[in-house]
């Protein structure tokens, strides 16, 4: 049984600040007093789990204002059971929240969020945790080439339509890569949400797909409590999860009542 859920993959592209500085160099200090124009969000890209297309919003070629796109995307975020990004907890989500505050747009203080960058860093040992390199390592659909700084200059300074379209194409590609990375690592990371419970099932069901779990190993903690590791009975689902002793007793009762061996 597949569980209906609202899982949102998203990414943003931002502009650079404009300002005064004397000369380039690695040891140069550029203070906030030298900023002429603050950076904004150029575009937001997203895809719902199960959807076939990536959607995006942009700041407008001439106006270069991110108010409407932030306002509209927050409504999408509010629909989600879970939002997924790569380095989003540190970058994308705070960026959206900052721009929402700038425009006095209401936004929730927290979301149920999975950051694939943090998950790769926590659970894996990869040469690099960048989205591009994670895709390369696992032979997944790779990031598109943005074209470097010249693309951002053409978009921000020259207001070039072709450059903006290229940046949107690049951003959409990031979503394809992001979803591929999440699907690859999902069974190897701790579940972020118990979707089976959300849909009215008991905790001994798989938190990812909703099928019944099966016991893999039991152990006793230092505090003397029993913990039980489960995996999904569905061979196509590699999710593992942990339940407490009460849930395990409920699981045994369920097996007896339903004559499950």
C-alpha positions as CSV (number, residue, x, y, z in Angstrom):
1,X,0.0,0.0,0.0
2,X,1.4,3.3,-1.0
3,X,0.8,6.2,1.4
4,X,-0.5,9.5,-0.1
5,X,1.7,12.2,1.2
6,X,2.8,15.7,0.2
7,X,6.6,15.7,-0.1
8,X,8.1,18.9,-1.7
9,X,11.5,19.1,-3.3
10,X,12.8,22.7,-3.7
11,X,15.8,24.9,-4.5
12,X,16.4,28.6,-5.0
13,X,18.8,30.8,-7.0
14,X,19.9,34.1,-5.6
15,X,21.4,37.3,-6.9
16,X,24.6,38.9,-5.7
17,X,24.9,42.2,-3.7
18,X,25.9,45.3,-5.6
19,X,28.4,47.6,-3.9
20,X,31.6,49.7,-3.8
21,X,35.0,48.2,-3.2
22,X,38.5,49.4,-3.9
23,X,40.2,46.4,-5.4
24,X,39.8,42.6,-5.6
25,X,41.8,40.2,-3.5
26,X,41.5,37.4,-1.0
27,X,42.3,39.5,2.0
28,X,40.1,42.4,1.2
29,X,37.3,43.5,3.7
30,X,34.0,44.5,2.2
31,X,31.8,45.9,4.9
32,X,28.0,46.2,4.9
33,X,28.4,50.0,4.5
34,X,29.7,49.3,1.1
35,X,26.6,47.5,-0.1
36,X,24.5,49.5,-2.6
37,X,21.8,46.9,-3.3
38,X,21.1,43.8,-1.3
39,X,20.9,40.3,-2.9
40,X,17.4,38.9,-3.7
41,X,15.9,35.6,-4.8
42,X,16.0,35.3,-8.5
43,X,14.0,32.1,-8.8
44,X,12.5,29.2,-6.8
45,X,12.1,25.8,-8.2
46,X,10.1,22.9,-6.9
47,X,8.5,19.5,-7.6
48,X,6.0,17.5,-5.7
49,X,6.7,13.8,-5.1
50,X,5.0,11.8,-7.9
51,X,4.7,14.8,-10.2
52,X,6.2,14.6,-13.7
53,X,7.2,18.3,-14.1
54,X,9.3,20.8,-12.2
55,X,7.7,24.2,-11.6
56,X,9.4,27.6,-11.0
57,X,8.8,31.2,-10.3
58,X,11.2,34.1,-11.0
59,X,11.6,37.7,-10.0
60,X,10.7,39.2,-13.4
61,X,13.2,40.2,-16.0
62,X,12.7,43.9,-15.6
63,X,11.3,44.5,-12.1
64,X,13.7,42.1,-10.3
65,X,11.4,41.9,-7.3
66,X,11.1,38.7,-5.3
67,X,8.0,39.6,-3.2
68,X,5.4,37.8,-5.3
69,X,7.5,34.6,-5.8
70,X,8.2,34.4,-2.1
71,X,4.6,34.9,-1.2
72,X,3.4,32.3,-3.7
73,X,6.0,29.7,-2.8
74,X,5.3,29.9,1.0
75,X,1.8,28.8,0.2
76,X,3.3,25.7,-1.5
77,X,5.5,25.1,1.5
78,X,2.5,25.3,3.8
79,X,0.8,22.4,1.9
80,X,3.7,20.0,2.4
81,X,4.0,17.3,5.0
82,X,7.7,17.4,4.4
83,X,10.1,19.7,2.4
84,X,13.4,18.4,1.0
85,X,16.4,20.4,-0.1
86,X,20.2,20.2,-0.4
87,X,21.8,22.5,2.2
88,X,18.3,24.1,2.6
89,X,18.3,24.3,6.4
90,X,21.4,26.5,6.2
91,X,20.8,28.4,3.0
92,X,17.4,28.1,1.1
93,X,14.9,28.2,4.0
94,X,16.6,31.0,5.9
95,X,16.8,33.0,2.6
96,X,13.1,32.6,2.0
97,X,12.3,33.5,5.6
98,X,14.6,36.6,5.4
99,X,12.9,37.8,2.2
100,X,9.5,37.1,3.6
101,X,10.3,39.2,6.7
102,X,11.6,42.0,4.4
103,X,8.3,42.0,2.6
104,X,6.1,41.5,5.7
105,X,4.9,38.1,4.4
106,X,3.7,35.7,7.1
107,X,5.7,32.5,7.3
108,X,5.8,29.6,9.7
109,X,8.8,29.5,12.0
110,X,9.6,25.9,11.3
111,X,8.9,23.1,8.7
112,X,9.3,19.4,8.7
113,X,12.4,19.4,6.6
114,X,15.0,16.9,5.3
115,X,18.3,18.4,4.2
116,X,20.1,15.8,1.9
117,X,23.4,17.7,2.4
118,X,23.2,17.1,6.1
119,X,22.1,13.5,5.7
120,X,25.0,12.7,3.4
121,X,27.4,14.3,5.8
122,X,25.9,12.5,8.8
123,X,25.3,9.0,7.5
124,X,27.8,8.6,4.6
125,X,31.5,9.2,3.9
126,X,31.6,10.8,0.5
127,X,34.6,12.7,-1.1
128,X,32.3,15.7,-1.3
129,X,28.7,16.4,-0.2
130,X,27.9,18.9,-2.9
131,X,24.9,18.0,-5.0
132,X,27.0,17.7,-8.1
133,X,29.5,15.4,-6.6
134,X,26.9,13.2,-4.8
135,X,25.2,12.7,-8.1
136,X,28.5,11.9,-9.8
137,X,29.4,9.4,-7.1
138,X,26.2,7.5,-7.3
139,X,25.8,7.8,-11.1
140,X,22.6,9.9,-10.8
141,X,21.2,12.6,-13.1
142,X,23.8,15.3,-12.7
143,X,23.5,19.1,-12.2
144,X,23.3,21.2,-15.3
145,X,26.0,23.8,-16.1
146,X,24.9,27.2,-14.9
147,X,27.6,29.0,-17.0
148,X,29.4,30.6,-14.2
149,X,29.4,34.2,-13.0
150,X,28.7,35.5,-16.5
151,X,25.2,34.0,-16.4
152,X,24.4,35.9,-13.2
153,X,25.8,39.1,-14.6
154,X,23.7,38.8,-17.7
155,X,20.6,38.1,-15.6
156,X,21.1,40.7,-12.9
157,X,23.0,43.5,-14.7
158,X,22.1,43.1,-18.4
159,X,18.6,41.8,-17.7
160,X,19.1,39.3,-20.6
161,X,16.1,37.1,-21.3
162,X,18.1,34.2,-22.7
163,X,20.4,34.2,-19.6
164,X,17.3,34.1,-17.3
165,X,15.8,31.2,-19.2
166,X,19.2,29.3,-19.0
167,X,19.3,29.9,-15.2
168,X,15.7,28.6,-14.9
169,X,16.7,25.5,-16.9
170,X,19.7,25.1,-14.6
171,X,17.5,25.4,-11.4
172,X,14.9,23.0,-12.7
173,X,17.8,20.5,-13.3
174,X,18.8,20.8,-9.7
175,X,15.4,19.6,-8.6
176,X,15.7,16.4,-10.7
177,X,19.1,15.8,-9.2
178,X,17.9,16.5,-5.7
179,X,15.0,14.0,-5.9
180,X,17.3,11.4,-7.3
181,X,19.7,11.9,-4.4
182,X,16.9,11.7,-1.9
183,X,15.5,8.5,-3.4
184,X,19.0,6.9,-3.4
185,X,19.8,7.6,0.3
186,X,16.3,7.5,1.8
187,X,16.4,3.9,3.0
188,X,19.8,4.5,4.6
189,X,18.8,7.4,6.8
190,X,16.6,7.7,9.8
191,X,12.9,8.4,8.8
192,X,12.0,11.9,9.4
193,X,8.3,11.3,9.8
194,X,6.0,8.3,10.5
195,X,3.6,8.5,7.5
196,X,1.9,5.2,8.5
197,X,0.7,6.8,11.8
198,X,-0.2,9.9,9.9
199,X,-2.6,7.8,7.8
200,X,-4.1,6.0,10.8
201,X,-1.9,2.9,11.1
202,X,0.1,1.7,14.1
203,X,3.8,2.5,14.7
204,X,4.9,-1.0,13.7
205,X,4.1,-0.2,10.1
206,X,6.8,1.1,7.8
207,X,7.1,4.9,8.1
208,X,7.9,5.2,4.4
209,X,5.5,3.0,2.5
210,X,3.0,1.9,5.2
211,X,3.5,-1.9,4.9
212,X,3.7,-4.0,8.0
213,X,7.2,-4.1,9.6
214,X,9.1,-7.2,10.7
215,X,11.5,-7.6,13.6
216,X,15.2,-7.6,12.7
217,X,16.9,-7.2,16.1
218,X,16.1,-6.4,19.7
219,X,18.5,-5.0,22.3
220,X,18.5,-3.4,25.8
221,X,19.7,0.1,26.4
222,X,21.9,1.2,29.3
223,X,18.8,2.4,31.0
224,X,17.3,-1.1,30.9
225,X,14.6,-0.4,28.3
226,X,14.0,-2.7,25.3
227,X,14.4,-1.3,21.7
228,X,13.5,-3.1,18.6
229,X,14.8,-2.6,15.0
230,X,12.3,-3.3,12.2
231,X,12.5,-3.4,8.5
232,X,9.7,-3.3,5.9
233,X,8.1,-6.6,4.7
234,X,8.0,-5.1,1.2
235,X,11.2,-6.3,-0.6
236,X,11.1,-3.1,-2.8
237,X,11.4,-0.9,0.3
238,X,14.7,-0.8,2.2
239,X,13.5,1.4,5.1
240,X,14.5,0.4,8.6
241,X,13.0,1.9,11.8
242,X,13.1,1.6,15.6
243,X,10.1,1.0,17.9
244,X,9.8,0.8,21.7
245,X,8.8,-2.2,23.7
246,X,5.1,-1.2,24.0
247,X,4.9,-0.9,20.2
248,X,6.6,-4.3,19.9
249,X,4.0,-5.9,22.2
250,X,1.3,-4.4,20.1
251,X,3.0,-5.8,17.0
252,X,3.0,-9.3,18.5
253,X,-0.7,-9.0,19.5
254,X,-1.5,-7.9,15.9
255,X,0.3,-11.0,14.5
256,X,-1.7,-13.3,16.9
257,X,-5.0,-11.7,16.0
258,X,-4.4,-11.8,12.3
259,X,-2.7,-15.2,12.4
260,X,0.5,-13.9,10.9
261,X,3.6,-16.2,11.2
